[in-house]
Every structure is written in C-alpha cells, then in structure tokens.
C-alpha cells in the first residue's frame, strides 16, 4: 500500500498580495491634454478607433477624463499617461503618471 504525503497548505491569497505589485491592476490610458486651467487638475482627451458594425469603416471615438496633476506640470497639447486611482473628487479618478511628449515637440523617429 502506497503512502500519501500531504504537502503543507499555503495561504496563496496572502502570499500573492505581498508579491504582486498593486499598481499592475490599475488601468492606464494615453491621451492629449485639452485643458489645464484648473488647479492641480488637467482634462485629457483619449481617442480610440472602433470598427463600425454595419459599414466596416473605422470611426474615432473619444472620451475626456479629469486627472490629478499635483505639480501643474502638464500643459495643453502634451501627450500624457494616466493611471487609475481612488476617487479624488466628484469627477476625478485618474492621476498623471508621466508626460510622454511635450506640446510642439516632434515625435521621435526610429531610424
């Protein structure tokens, strides 16, 4: 008769919680700053291309997000990356993570 050895059970939820980076769960979006008139807040327009179900053509849809900009770094026309956060005000649920390209700056060419 074979003996079965039982391996000690691990608490995977506790171990996973410590090993995982909590920022990996958060959504990230890239968009263009359309307003920086508020204090510590920017309005970012995020565009996406969607294929029309009937006509099979691509249509560009956009959405505007209010994001927290602690140091008022982003200006109109900048391309920025936002990360989802806890609610900071009635409409503000995003935080500025980085400025990818400044307004008026030519995009880098990979030559």
N, C-alpha and C positions, 0 to 999 in steps of 0.2 A: 504494500500500500504506500502510495507516494504522499509525502508530507507537503503541505502547502504553507509557505511562509507568507505572512501578511506584512506588507510594507507599511510603514507608519504614514498615516494620512497627513496631508499638508493643507494648511489653510491658504488656498490659492488666491482668494479674494484679497487677503491682507498682503500677501507677497507681491501680487500683481500691482496693487495700489502703490506700493513703495517703489517698484522697479520701473513703472511706466511714467513717462513724462506727462503731467497733466495738461500741458499746452498742446499735445498731439491730438486731443479730442476736439479742439476748437476749430471752427471753420475759418478759413482765410479767403479773402477776396482781394482783387486788384482792380483799382479804378482811378478816375481822374477827379481832382478836387475842383468843384464848381463854385464853392463859397467858403470864405474864411473870415466872415465879418463878425462872427460871434466870438466871445472869449473862451478859449480852450476847447472850441468845437469847430469841426470842419464838416462840410457836406460833400460826400463823394458819390459820383455817378459811376455805376458799374454796368457795363454793357455785356450782353451775351447774344449769340447768334442762335436762332431757333428755326428749324425747318418747318415750313407751313405744311399742314397735313394734307390739304387738298391740292394746292398748286406746286408743291415740292420746291418752292424757292426759299431762300434763307432770308429771314427777317431779323432785324436787330432790335432787341428789346432792352430796355434799360431800367434801372432801379436806383433810387437815391437813398443813401444811408448817412445818418449823422454819426460822427465818430469823435472820440475824445482825443484832443491834441494838447497835451499838458504844457508844452513849451511854446506853443503857437509857431511851430517850425514850418508847417506846410502852407504853401501859397497857391493861388488859383492857377490851374494848369499843370500842377505837379502830378506825376503818376505815383500812387501810394499803395501800400499793402496794409490791409486792416485785419485784425483778429477779433473774433467774437469774445465778448466778456459778459459779466453780470450787468443787469440794468443799472445805468448810471443816472438816468433821468427818465422822463416820460417817453422820449423817443430815442435816446442814445443807448445803444447796446454794442457798440464797436469801439475799438481802441486802435489808434495809429501805431503800427508796428515799425514800419520803415518807409522812407521815401526812396522809391526806385529810380525816378528820373525827375530832375527839376524842370520847370517850365522854360521853354526856349532852348533847352539843351538838345543837341542832335542825338538820335538813338545810336548806340554803339554798333559798329559793323563788324561782323565776324568774318574777316577776310583771311 
